[in-house]
Amino acid sequence: MGMSASGFSIVRGGRVLDLPAGVAAPADLLIEAGRIRELGPPGMPAPADAAIVDASDRLVIPGLVNAHTHGHGSLGKGAGDRWTLELLLNAGPWITGQRATEHKYLSALVGALEMLRKGCTACYDLYFEFPLPTLEGMDAAARGYSDAGMRAVIAPMVADCSFFQAIPGLIDALPADLRREVERMRLAPAQITVDACAALLRDWPHDRDRLRLALAPTIPLHCADEFIAACGALAREHGVGLHTHLAESKLQALIGMRRYGRTLTAHLEKLGFLGPDFTGAHCVWLDGDDVKRFAENGASVAHNPGSNLRLGSGIAPARQLLDAGVNVGVGTDGAHCADNQNMFEAMRFAAYVSRIRDHDPQRWLSAREVLGMATAGSARAMGFGEDIGRIAPGAWADLVFLDLGHINWIPANDPVNQLVNTEDGAAVDGVMVGGRIVLWGGHFTTVSLARVRTQVDRAWQRLLELNHDARELAARLDPVVSHYCVGLSRSPYHVHAMASVGEAG
């Protein structure tokens, strides 16, 4: 099932979502060379040799777009429980360490397959390699997406400072034996990493309509100002996006204020890092001036409510951002820190956490707003403009087909409300990316899931063996890291982003 020799296909018999109108009326879609050419009434004319895609009893929606994830974390789902962001970073060396090229490929592949199975057709992936990104490793991740049939922006996640170096006083607070261990955790020197990124951007072999690059200095506190500036200059030189974790935890916000004498967002603005090609992930601990900075610089936010809840980071000011005119997308974050790649769940969390920031229901995020964020908003954050995240002539035919006979849609009342408040991905029956069917009847057309499972199980068991010592070290570090970071986080800050009663900020 796919396009004809002439490059045409026609989707017939479905109910096509019109998000602005909030309805899903019967309609046909003519697709040419992977893009939507025409949206018309049932039975509309089509070339005689157009391949027919039968969407009877299906709701057709634009593919969901994941504004923030980590493909390297897909093998680590369910690896931890009561982790703060800082405890997750402490666990990072054993969750993602000792990776061979095969492991990098499989991790991206299994993440892509989960996203596709749950109705997501494109993602912004901040993919990490230690000690620095390589063409071989990033190509392996890209092949994972390509083999699954998914669209992605892959942003090598880079830094010149380790987590332990970034938290002032943390290394000194460790017992001597642990201090010696963490002092050996060194990333590559800044210039070597910048040169590696430049080589990646120069030599990238993939079709940039499907698999493009961006740059992701991971967290401002983990990067010297010169390193951040160099990444910004390199991105502008090559016309690619920039993405970073910004004010995700209260600890980050506090340290940023102490180090720079200004908020993290204000500091990035001073460095010239904010702009239309910049996406800030999480953005939980923003103040009103930070929100204005995003708006004035035309920057985007990747809202990750599920991960923020999972790690206890707080509740991002999504309503304030939207009211200021900021483009906001929705992300899942990585499977090692959110445990799934389900954009339906992420949308529901986005809607619901807005309700515990304000008593007025008119200030809550509506289902229509959230669905728009998880499609067109995320598409803009990824740099795809209006090419994806919508069903309209000229857009790529990235489509999801939901079974209206599934219990989630019995009865079928309001398509927008049910997509956000009811659907959990279980009714996803088919997925098309660029006019190509990659999932149909609930089964992948691109790979054997049974074979992938065997490969992943074998790879993960081998990685657990290789990372045994790193896991033991992380367990020994956990109580010290937690006690120290929680203690610092109890300091007052001028932003309130926690739901706990009596929390000082």
C-alpha positions in Angstrom: 0.0 0.0 0.0 1.5 3.4 -1.0 1.9 5.6 -4.0 1.3 4.6 -7.6 4.1 4.8 -10.2 3.0 8.3 -11.0 3.4 9.3 -7.3 -0.3 9.6 -6.5 -2.4 8.1 -3.7 -5.9 8.9 -2.5 -7.2 8.5 1.0 -10.9 7.7 0.8 -13.7 7.1 3.3 -12.2 8.8 6.3 -13.4 11.5 8.6 -10.7 14.2 8.4 -10.1 16.5 11.4 -10.5 20.2 10.9 -8.9 21.5 14.1 -9.9 25.2 13.7 -13.5 24.2 13.2 -13.4 21.4 15.8 -15.1 18.9 13.5 -14.2 15.8 11.6 -16.3 15.6 8.4 -16.1 12.9 5.7 -13.5 13.9 3.1 -10.9 12.5 0.7 -7.2 13.4 0.5 -5.2 13.4 -2.7 -1.5 12.9 -2.2 1.2 13.5 -4.8 4.9 12.8 -4.2 4.4 12.6 -0.4 2.5 15.9 0.0 -1.1 16.7 0.2 -2.3 18.1 -3.1 -6.0 18.4 -2.4 -8.6 18.0 0.3 -12.0 17.4 -1.1 -15.5 15.8 -0.8 -15.9 12.1 -0.6 -15.5 10.6 -4.1 -13.5 13.5 -5.4 -11.7 12.8 -8.7 -8.2 11.3 -8.7 -5.8 10.0 -11.3 -6.8 6.6 -12.6 -3.6 4.9 -11.3 -3.7 6.6 -7.8 -3.1 4.0 -5.1 -6.2 3.9 -2.8 -5.9 4.1 1.0 -9.1 2.9 2.5 -9.8 5.0 5.6 -13.3 3.8 6.2 -14.5 4.2 9.8 -11.2 6.0 10.6 -10.6 9.5 12.0 -7.7 11.0 10.0 -5.6 13.5 12.0 -2.2 15.2 11.4 0.6 13.2 12.8 1.5 14.4 16.3 4.9 16.1 16.6 7.2 15.5 19.6 9.0 18.8 20.4 11.5 17.3 22.8 12.9 13.8 23.3 16.1 11.8 23.7 16.6 8.9 21.4 19.6 7.7 23.4 17.3 7.1 26.4 14.9 4.7 24.8 16.6 1.6 26.2 16.4 2.9 29.7 12.6 3.1 30.1 11.5 2.1 33.6 15.1 2.2 34.9 14.4 4.4 37.9 11.6 5.5 40.2 11.9 8.5 42.6 14.4 10.5 40.6 14.7 14.2 40.5 16.4 15.7 37.4 19.6 15.7 39.3 19.4 12.1 40.3 18.6 11.2 36.7 21.7 13.1 35.6 23.7 11.1 38.2 22.3 7.9 36.7 23.1 8.9 33.2 26.5 7.2 32.9 25.1 3.8 33.5 21.9 4.2 31.6 23.5 5.4 28.4 27.2 4.4 28.9 29.3 1.9 26.9 27.3 2.2 23.7 28.5 0.6 20.5 27.1 1.8 17.1 24.5 -1.0 17.2 23.2 0.2 20.5 22.9 3.8 19.3 20.9 2.5 16.3 18.6 0.3 18.3 17.9 3.0 20.9 16.8 5.4 18.3 14.9 2.7 16.4 12.8 1.5 19.4 12.0 5.1 20.4 10.8 5.8 16.8 8.7 2.7 16.7 7.0 3.6 20.0 6.3 7.1 18.8 4.8 5.9 15.5 2.7 3.2 17.2 1.2 6.0 19.3 0.5 8.4 16.5 3.6 10.6 16.4 5.3 11.1 13.0 8.1 13.5 13.8 10.3 14.5 16.7 13.1 16.8 17.9 15.7 14.4 19.3 18.5 15.7 21.6 20.8 12.6 21.1 23.8 12.2 23.4 27.1 10.5 22.8 30.0 10.4 25.2 32.5 12.0 25.3 31.5 13.9 22.1 29.2 13.4 19.0 30.5 11.5 16.0 29.3 11.1 12.5 29.1 7.4 12.9 27.0 7.6 16.1 24.6 10.3 14.8 24.3 8.4 11.5 23.3 5.3 13.5 20.5 7.2 15.2 19.4 8.6 11.9 19.3 5.1 10.4 17.0 4.1 13.3 14.5 6.8 12.4 14.9 6.0 8.6 14.3 2.3 9.1 11.2 3.0 11.2 10.0 5.5 8.6 9.8 8.5 10.9 10.8 12.2 10.4 13.3 13.7 12.9 15.5 16.6 13.8 18.5 15.2 15.5 20.4 17.6 17.7 23.7 16.2 19.2 23.5 17.1 22.9 26.8 18.6 23.9 28.5 20.3 26.8 32.0 21.0 28.1 31.3 20.6 31.7 30.0 17.5 33.6 26.9 17.5 35.9 29.1 17.4 39.0 31.2 20.3 37.8 28.1 22.3 37.1 26.7 22.2 40.6 28.8 24.5 42.8 30.2 22.7 45.8 28.9 19.3 44.9 32.2 17.7 44.3 33.6 19.1 47.5 30.6 17.7 49.4 31.5 14.1 48.3 33.6 11.7 50.4 37.1 11.5 49.1 36.7 8.1 47.3 33.6 9.3 45.4 35.2 12.6 44.7 38.1 10.8 42.9 35.6 8.8 40.8 33.5 11.8 39.6 36.6 13.9 38.8 37.4 11.3 36.1 34.0 12.0 34.4 35.3 14.5 31.8 33.7 15.5 28.5 35.8 16.3 25.5 37.4 19.8 25.4 35.1 22.5 24.0 36.9 23.2 20.8 37.1 19.5 19.9 33.4 19.2 20.4 32.7 22.3 18.3 34.9 20.9 15.6 33.0 17.6 15.7 29.7 19.4 15.4 31.0 21.4 12.4 32.1 18.1 10.7 28.7 16.6 11.3 26.9 19.6 9.8 29.3 19.6 6.8 29.1 15.9 6.1 25.5 14.9 7.0 24.5 12.3 4.4 20.7 12.2 5.0 17.7 13.8 3.2 17.1 17.0 5.2 13.4 16.9 4.5 13.3 13.7 6.6 16.3 13.7 8.8 18.0 17.0 9.6 20.5 18.2 12.2 20.3 20.9 14.9 22.6 21.7 17.8 21.8 21.2 21.5 24.2 22.7 24.2 22.5 20.6 26.8 22.0 22.9 29.8 23.5 26.4 30.1 25.1 25.6 33.5 27.0 22.7 31.8 28.5 25.0 29.1 30.9 27.8 29.3 29.7 31.0 27.7 32.3 30.7 25.0 31.0 27.2 24.2 27.4 28.4 24.0 28.4 31.3 21.7 30.4 28.9 19.5 27.4 26.6 19.1 25.2 29.5 18.3 27.6 30.8 15.7 27.9 27.4 14.1 24.1 26.9 14.0 23.6 30.2 12.3 26.4 29.5 9.8 24.7 26.3 8.7 21.1 27.5 9.1 20.1 24.9 11.7 18.1 25.0 15.0 19.3 25.4 18.5 17.8 23.6 21.5 18.6 23.5 25.2 17.1 22.5 28.5 16.3 25.8 30.2 15.2 26.5 33.8 14.0 22.9 34.1 14.5 22.5 37.8 14.5 25.0 40.6 18.2 24.1 41.3 19.1 25.2 37.8 17.3 28.5 38.2 18.9 29.2 41.5 22.4 28.4 40.4 21.9 30.5 37.2 20.9 33.5 39.3 24.0 33.1 41.6 26.4 32.5 38.7 25.2 35.1 36.2 23.4 37.6 38.4 20.4 37.2 36.1 18.0 34.5 35.1 19.2 31.7 32.7 16.9 33.1 30.0 18.3 36.6 30.4 21.8 35.2 30.3 21.1 33.4 27.0 19.6 36.5 25.6 22.7 38.5 26.5 24.8 35.9 24.7 22.7 36.4 21.6 21.5 32.8 21.8 17.7 33.5 21.7 16.0 33.8 18.3 13.4 32.3 15.9 15.5 29.1 15.5 15.9 28.6 19.3 13.7 26.2 21.3 13.9 26.1 25.1 12.9 22.8 26.7 10.9 22.6 29.9 11.1 26.3 30.9 9.4 25.6 34.2 11.1 28.4 36.3 10.5 31.4 34.0 9.5 34.7 35.4 7.4 37.3 33.6 10.4 39.0 32.1 11.7 35.7 30.8 8.3 35.1 29.1 8.7 38.5 27.4 12.2 37.6 26.2 10.9 34.5 24.5 8.2 36.5 22.8 10.4 39.4 21.8 13.0 37.1 20.3 10.5 34.8 18.5 11.8 31.8 20.3 9.8 28.6 21.0 9.2 26.5 24.1 9.0 22.7 24.2 6.5 22.0 27.0 7.2 18.6 28.7 4.5 18.3 31.4 4.8 14.5 31.9 8.6 14.6 32.4 8.2 17.7 34.7 5.8 15.7 36.8 7.9 12.5 36.7 11.0 14.3 37.9 9.2 16.7 40.3 10.5 19.7 38.4 7.4 21.9 38.6 4.7 23.2 36.4 5.6 25.4 33.4 3.7 28.7 32.7 2.2 27.5 29.4 -0.8 29.8 29.6 1.4 32.9 30.2 3.7 31.9 27.3 0.7 31.5 24.9 -0.8 34.7 26.0 2.5 36.5 25.3 2.5 35.1 21.7 5.2 32.5 22.3 5.1 29.4 20.1 4.8 26.4 22.3 5.1 22.8 21.3 4.6 19.6 23.4 7.2 16.9 24.1 7.5 13.7 25.9 11.1 14.0 26.9 13.2 10.8 26.8 12.0 7.4 27.8 14.6 7.2 30.5 13.0 10.2 32.2 9.4 10.0 31.2 9.2 6.2 30.6 7.1 6.3 27.4 6.9 8.2 24.2 3.2 8.8 24.2 2.2 12.2 22.8 -1.5 11.5 23.7 -0.5 11.3 27.4 1.7 14.4 27.0 -1.2 16.3 25.7 -3.5 15.3 28.5 -0.8 16.2 31.1 -0.4 19.6 29.4 -4.1 20.3 29.6 -4.5 19.1 33.2 -1.4 20.7 34.8 -2.6 24.1 33.6 -5.6 23.6 35.9 -3.6 23.6 39.0 -1.9 26.9 38.2 -5.2 28.9 38.1 -8.7 28.7 39.6 -10.3 30.3 36.6 -11.2 27.6 34.0 -10.9 30.2 31.2 -7.2 30.3 32.0 -6.8 26.5 31.6 -5.4 25.2 28.3 -8.3 24.0 26.1 -8.1 20.7 24.2 -8.0 22.7 21.0 -5.0 24.7 22.2 -3.2 21.6 23.4 -3.7 19.7 20.1 -2.5 22.7 18.2 0.6 22.9 20.4 1.3 19.1 19.8 1.0 19.5 16.0 1.6 22.9 14.4 3.3 24.3 17.5 5.9 21.5 17.7 6.4 21.6 14.0 7.4 25.3 14.2 9.7 24.6 17.1 11.4 21.9 14.9 11.9 24.4 12.1 9.4 22.7 9.7 7.1 25.7 9.6 3.8 24.6 8.0 5.2 21.6 6.2 4.0 19.2 8.9 1.5 19.2 11.8 -1.5 20.1 9.7 -3.8 18.7 7.0 -3.7 21.2 4.2 -2.6 21.4 0.5 1.2 21.7 0.3 1.9 20.0 3.7 3.6 16.7 3.9 1.2 13.8 4.1 2.1 12.9 7.7 -1.2 11.4 8.8 -2.6 9.2 11.6 -5.6 6.9 11.2 -7.6 6.2 14.4 -10.1 3.3 14.5 -13.6 4.8 15.3 -14.7 1.3 16.2 -12.3 1.3 19.2 -13.8 1.6 22.6 -12.1 5.0 23.0 -14.4 6.4 20.3 -17.7 4.7 21.4 -19.5 7.1 21.4 -17.7 9.6 19.2 -18.8 12.9 20.6 -16.3 15.7 20.1 -13.1 14.7 18.1 -10.8 17.4 19.6 -11.9 16.8 23.2 -11.6 13.0 22.8 -8.2 13.2 21.2 -6.9 15.0 24.3 -9.0 13.7 27.1 -9.8 10.2 26.0 -7.4 8.8 23.4 -4.3 7.0 24.8 -2.8 5.8 21.5 -4.7 2.5 21.6 -7.0 3.4 18.7 -4.1 4.3 16.4 -4.5 1.9 13.5 -2.4 3.4 10.7 0.3 5.9 10.2 1.6 7.6 7.1 4.8 9.7 6.8 5.4 11.6 3.6 2.7 9.6 1.9 4.3 6.3 2.8 2.3 3.8 5.0 4.6 2.8 8.0 1.9 1.3 10.2 -1.3 -0.4 9.1 -3.8 -2.5 11.0 -1.7 -1.8 14.1 1.3 -3.5 12.5 4.6 -2.0 11.3 5.2 -2.2 7.6 8.9 -1.2 7.8 10.4 -3.6 10.4 9.7 -6.8 12.3 8.9 -5.8 15.8 9.6 -9.4 17.1 13.1 -9.1 15.6 13.7 -5.7 17.1 12.6 -7.0 20.5 15.1 -9.8 20.3 17.9 -7.4 19.3 17.0 -4.9 22.0 16.7 -7.5 24.8 20.1 -8.9 23.9 21.7 -5.4 23.6 20.3 -4.2 26.9 21.4 -7.2 28.9 24.9 -6.7 27.5 24.9 -3.0 28.4 23.8 -3.8 31.9 26.8 -6.1 32.2 29.2 -3.5 30.8 27.7 -0.7 33.0 27.6 -2.7 36.3 30.3 -0.7 38.0 28.8 2.6 36.8 25.5 1.6 38.2 27.0 0.7 41.5 28.8 4.1 41.6 25.6 5.9 40.9 23.9 4.1 43.7 26.6 5.2 46.1 26.4 8.8 44.9 22.6 8.9 45.0 22.1 9.8 48.7 24.8 12.5 48.7 23.6 14.0 45.4 20.0 14.0 46.6 20.7 15.5 50.0 23.0 18.2 48.6 20.7 19.2 45.7 17.5 19.1 47.7 19.2 21.3 50.3 20.2 23.9 47.7 16.7 23.8 46.1 15.1 24.9 49.4 16.6 28.4 49.0 14.0 31.0 48.0 13.4 32.0 44.4 11.2 34.6 43.0 9.2 32.2 40.8 6.6 29.7 42.2 6.3 26.6 40.0 5.4 23.8 42.6 2.0 22.7 43.6 2.9 22.0 47.2 1.1 24.1 49.8 3.5 26.4 51.6 6.3 25.9 49.1 8.4 29.1 49.1 9.2 28.9 45.4 
